């Protein structure tokens, strides 16, 4: 059961910095306890005006561990 939602900024930190506090916290959770909203996922995928989104293979690996919650879930 999803207990925590991770936002776009925290997700990007987790993807870019292996020893980040976010990754330590994710490691303390059980599989399936953390999710990411569809909106946060779209923010990550689109990137920002200042930075490009993470590489597709990094996003794919991240999503294997953190599921995207569709609208209405």
FENRA-V469068 format. One record per residue. N is the residue number from 1. PSI is psi as a letter, one per 30 degrees, with the letter a starting at -180 (NA if undefined). Layout:
n:psi
N:PSI
N:PSI
This chain:
n:psi
1:k
2:k
3:f
4:k
5:k
6:k
7:l
8:e
9:e
10:e
11:e
12:e
13:e
14:e
15:f
16:f
17:j
18:e
19:g
20:l
21:e
22:e
23:e
24:e
25:e
26:e
27:f
28:f
29:l
30:l
31:k
32:f
33:f
34:k
35:l
36:k
37:l
38:e
39:e
40:e
41:e
42:e
43:e
44:e
45:e
46:f
47:a
48:l
49:f
50:f
51:l
52:l
53:l
54:l
55:k
56:e
57:e
58:e
59:e
60:e
61:e
62:e
63:f
64:e
65:f
66:j
67:l
68:k
69:k
70:l
71:k
72:f
73:NA
